[in-house]
Amino acid sequence: MSAPTARKLLAQLRHGIPLEGSDLAWLAQALSDGTISDAQAGAFAMGICVRGLSEEARVALTLAMRDSGRVLKWDVDGPVLDKHSTGGVGDCVSLILAPALAACGAFVPMISGRGLGHTGGTLDKLDAIPGVVTQMDEDRFRSVVAQAGCAIVGASADIAPADKRLYAVRDVTSTVDSLDLITASILSKKLAGGLEGLVLDVKVGSGAFMKDMEAARDLATALVGTANAAGCKTTAIISDMSQPLAPSLGNALEVAQVMQVLTGGDVQSPLAEISAALGGVLLANAGLAKTPSKGAEAVTASLQDGRAAERFGTMIAAMGGPVHFVENWARFLPEATVIREVTARAAGYISAIDGEALGMAVVNLGGGRAVESDMIDPAVGIGQMVRLGEKIMRGQPLAVVHAARPDAADKAAAEVRAAITLSDTPPKVLPDLIRERVG
């Protein structure tokens, strides 16, 4: 097709004339093979952002972007399942849930991403483990899934290439927050993994991209409706991010939290609770549990009896990491040069925590990216965070900063204090971790 086709479709968008499935299929192919220019791609993104798409067109765009590259197929003796989070601080659930699902009879080929902005990336957390390789060819990806039942890897260049092109354009044209484009972007990559079931963890609160329930509910509804229409059984859980999910932020520190859940059987922590809730829904939808609550019990049992830890260890070794990582994880994780307590300068109750500010404090320490090319220091971060509702006396620790230099620790300590609100009275109501289920 030629450039006039792009101009014709842009004119349709401008005048509010609905795009057909064949139009969107052409658009996805043109994005992936370079038929349209960046200027035209940006105009498409802006047109969709302003005019919006019908539900039918949103599904068509998602499938077209999925089919712009390779779509994996699996020949395994169990359901192929996955989870996606919209992002938050201290969210290392994937590292717990993938091996737990594998221990319960599922196969989890999880294609994940890196952090950008205030939220951490799953691949960056795995990079904190020496030797682990998260970019691999398809043969090795399949080998790891066969050995461990799960693998967490980065997307290859031939997975949803239309999305890669469109995402880069959206980032510089202020069209990132389009509900239609967010939905197509997330799902095109996930559906290219050949899934039979998907659960979505849509975060809401100060540490999430979605700050209020209405926005979170809209996104969850769009994702669930589109994924199910595309043929993948999908449910979303809206979960609270008004405080960090784990008490530690930063790549090695979050891996340490994961290992405490996997090897310590700490099933009361928020990390374990949300892993069980998400996994329970997936197992029930896939027929591996009678109900979501029975599925949650199965996930919890795999954490308590060590089967999830065993799967995690197998995955890490197969991905190039230490063979005995599960048994000696504390020895392998990097430690920061400067470790400093951040103490309260007044007494009070923890009434609010600005998770986005804490996430940016980790970025400023070198533990995240301001731009995609930034290098990450896996050892830095913020640990032992206080929780909402806690009573704190003057001089008690609010958190512990892990930094590369004393001046960076000083700056982070000030940022931590600024992100925490103390009140004379405790909060009347603490938010539930699991807010709502959609689908």
N, C-alpha and C positions, 0 to 999 in steps of 0.2 A: 504494500500500500504506500501511497505517496503523501507528501506533506499536506496537500489540499484536504485529505481525509481528516487530518488532525484539526485543520481550521474549521471544517464542517462540524466536527463533534464539539469543538470549543464554542462555536456559535449556538449549537443546541443547548449547551450548558448555560450560556449567557442568557438565553431567552427562556430558560426553564422548561425546555422540551426534554422529557425523560430519555435517558440513554438505555438502549436495548442491551441484552446479554452479549450479542455479537459485537456491539460497539466496545463494550468493556473488555471482551476477549482480545479485540484488536489493540486496545490501549495497553493491556498487560504485555502483550507480545512486543509492541512498539517500545515500551519502557525497557524491556530486557535486551532487545537487539539493537537499540540505539536509533530506531527509525525516527523518533521525535527528539527534538532538542530539549535542553534543560529548561529553556524559556517556556516551551509548550508544556512540558511536564509540570512546571510550576503553575502554569495557568490552569491545567486540569485540577491540580490539587486545590487551588484557590476556588475554582468553580464548584467543586464538590463540597468544599468547606462552607461556602456561602449558600449554595442551593440545596445541598443535602441529597441523599439517595433514598429511593423507596427501599423497603425491606427486600424485595425481590432483586433489585439492582445491587444492594449491598452483598447479598449472597453470590450473585453473579461475579462481582468484582473480586470477592474473596477466592472463589474457585478459579477464576482466571489468573489471579496472581499466584495461587498454589500451582497451577498447571503451567506457569511460565518456565518452570525448571523441573528437576527430577522429583518424582513422588515415590517414596520408599514403599516397598511391599515386604511383609514379614511372613516367614513360614516357621512358626513356633507353636508349641503346644500349650498356649495360654493366651488370654486377651492382651492386646497391646494398648497400654494406658499411659497417660501423662498428666501433668499438672502445670498450670501457668499462674504466676503471681503478677499483679500489676505493679508491684514494687513498693518497698517500704524500708525502714531502717531496722537493722538487726533481724532481717528476714532470711534465715538460712534453712528454711523448711525443706527445700528440695533435697538437700544432702541427707536428710532423715527419711523423707517420704519415699524416695526412689528405692533404696534398699529394703525398706519395710514392705512396700508393695511387691517387690521381687520375692521376698520371703513368704508372701501370702499367695504366690502362684501366678502373679502377673509378670509381664515383660515391659520394661520401661526404657525406651530409647529417647531420652530427654535431650532435646536440642535447646540449649540455653544461650544467654547473652552475657555481656560484660556491663559493668556499671557505668553510668554517665549521669552527672548531676549528684543529687544527695543520696540516691539509693545505690546499694552495693550490687554487684553482679555475681551470679553463682559461679561462673567460670573463674572470676578473680579469687574467689574463696578457695576453689580447688588448686589454683596456682600457688597458694601458700604451702601446699604439701610438696616437698622436694621430689622432682622427677616426673610428676604427673603431666601428661600431655593431653590437652583438651581439643586440639585441632588434629583430626586424623582422617584418613581416607575411609571410604565406605566399608571396605573389607575388614579393616581393624575395628571399626564401629560395630559391625555385626558380630565380630569375634568376642568383643567385650560383653555385649548383650547376651551372647550364648553362654559365656562363662559365669557371669554374675547375675544375669537376669535384669541388669540395668546398666546404663552408661549415661554420663552427663557430658555432652560435647558441644562445641561450637558449630554453627551452621556452615556447611561447605558452600562454595561459590555457586553451585548449581541448585541450591535450595531457594526457591522463591526469589529469583534474581530481580523480578519486577519490583518486589518490595524493597530490596536494597537500593535500587535506583530512586524509587519514589520517596523512601524515607530520607535519603540524603537531600533531596529537593525540598521536602517538607520542613526540614530543620532550618533552612535558610529563607523560607518564604512564610514563616509564622502560620503554618497550617498543621502543626503537630497535634493540636487539640481537637481536630475534627473527629466526632464519634464514628462516622462511617470509615474514615481512613485508619483510625486506631484499631477498629474491629477487623478490617481486612488485613492490616499489617500483622497483628497478633496471630490471627487464625490461619493466614496463608502459610506461615512458617510451621505452625503446629500441625496442620492437616497434611503438609508435605511429608511429615514423619510417618505417615501410614497408620494413624491412630484409629482404635475402635472406641475409645472412651477418653474423655477429658474432664478435668475439674479445674475450675477457675477460682483463684483466691483474689477477690477484688478488695483492695485495702481502702479504708476510709479513716481520715483523721489527720493530725498535724504532721505525721511522718510519711503520709501518702501523697500521691499526685491528686487524688480525689479528696477534697477537704470536707465535703458534706454528703449526707446520705442520698440526697436526690441525684447528685451527679454519679455517685457510685452505683445506685440502683439502675440508672439509665444505661451505664456502661455494661453492667452485669446482664441486663435484659437484652441488649443488642448482641453481646457476645454469645449468650446462650441460644437465642433465637437463630442467629446466623449459623452457628456451629451445628445445631441440630438439623437445620434445613439443608446443610451441606453433607449430612449423613453421618455425623459423629455424635454419639450420645454424650451430652454435655450438661453439667450442672455447675452453678456458681455459688460460692459462699462469700458473703460480704463480711469481712473481719475488721476488727478494731486496730487502728494504728495511731491512737492518741498518745502512745508511748512506745518506745522500742520493743519489738517482739522478744528479742533476747536481751539479757542484761549487758551484752558486750557488742560493740560496733567496731568493725575492722576485720580484715580477712582472716588472719591467723587466730584472732580472738574468737571469731564466730565459729571457726572450725573446732576450736576447743570446746565451745558450748555444744556443738553437735556431738562431739565425742563423749561428753558427759551424759548426754541423753542416750546415746547408743550403747555405752558401756556401763553406765551407772543405773540404768533403769529408772531415771527420774521422770515418771509419767505424770507428775503433777505440774510440771513447768508449762508455761504458755506454748513453747515450741512443741512439746509432746502433745499437748491438747489439740492444737490446730492441725498437727500432722495426722492425728487419729481422726479428726472430723473430716478432713479432706479425703484421706484414704478410705474412710468408711463409706463415703458417697461413691467413690470410684469402684470399690469392690462390689457394692450392692448393684450399681448400674451394669457392671460386667458379669453379674451372676456368680461371683465368687463369695458372696455373703447374702443372707436372706434379707437383711435390712441394713440401712446405714449404721445403726447402732451396733449391730453384730459385726459389721465391717470394721468399725472403730475399735471394737474389742480385739479383733484379730490383729490390727496394726499395733495396738498397745502390747499384746502378748508377744509379738515379734521383737519389740523393744526390750521387754523384760527378760526374755529367755535367751537373748544374744543372737537370734537368727538374722535380724536386720544388721547387726554389727558385722556378722560373718560375711554377708553379702556386700557390705560396704568395703570391707577389707579386700575381698576378691576383686571388686571393681577397681579399687585404687592400685592394686598390684598389676592388674591387666592394663591399666592406663599408664604404667611406667613408674608408679610410686613405690614406696618401701613395702616389702613383702609382709613385714610384721608391724605395719602402721597401727592397727587397732590395738595391739598389745602394748605399744610403746609410743603412742601418739604425742605425748608431751615432749619427748626427746627430739622429735623431728620438726616441730613447729618453730619458726623463728621468733626471737624475742627482741623487743625494742631496747635501745640503749638507755633511755630515760623513762623511768616509771615513777609517777608522782600522784599522790592523793589530791583530790580537789575537795576541800572542806567547806562546810556551810559557814557563812558569816553571820547567820542569825538562826534562831530556832523557828520551827513551824512545821506545817504539814505540806507535803508535796501535792500541790493542787493542779498543776499543769506542767507538761513537758513539751517543748517545741522540738519534735523529732526531726523536722527538716533542718533546723539550725544545728542540731547535733550531727546529722549526716554531713552537712557542709563543714563542720569542725573536723570530721575525719578526713574529708577531701583536702582541707587545708594542711592537715598533718602529713599528707602524701599517701593516704590510704584509699583515695578515689580519684576520679578524673574530672577536671573542669572542662577539658576538651579531649576528644577521642585519642589523641596521640600521647597523652600524659602517661608517664611511667608510674607504677604503683609500688609502694613499700608495703609488703604484706604484714610486717610486724607491728605497725602503728595502729592506734585506735583508741577507743574509750571503753573501759571495762567496769564491771561491778556497779552498774547504774542503779540509782534508787528507783523505786516504783511509785506510781500514783497512790496517794493515801498514806504513805509512810510518815511517821513522826520523826523529825530530825532535830537534834540538839545542836546548838552552836559548836563548831569545831568538829562535828561528825562528818565522815566522808560522804560526798554526793556521788562520786565516781572516781575512777583511777585512770589517768591519762598515760598512754604508752606512746612515746615520741622518739624521734631520732636525735633531737637537739634540745637543750634547755629552753632556748627562746621559743621554740615551737610548742613545748609543753606549757610555758607561761601563757601563750596566746590561746591554746586550747582550753586551759583551765578557765580563763575569762569567758570564753564562748560557752562552756558548760554551765557556769553560774548564770549567765544571761539567759540560757535556754530553759532554766528551771524556775518555776514560780512557787514561792512559799506563802502560805496563808496561816492565819491564826487558828482557823477551824478546819477540820478535815472536809474533803469533798462530800457532798450529800449522797451522791450516787457515783459509783465507779462503773465505767462502761463494760458491757459484756464483751468477751473476746470474739465470740461468734454473734454477729449482729442479725443476719438474715440469710435465708437460702433462696436462690432463684433457680427454678427448673427442677 
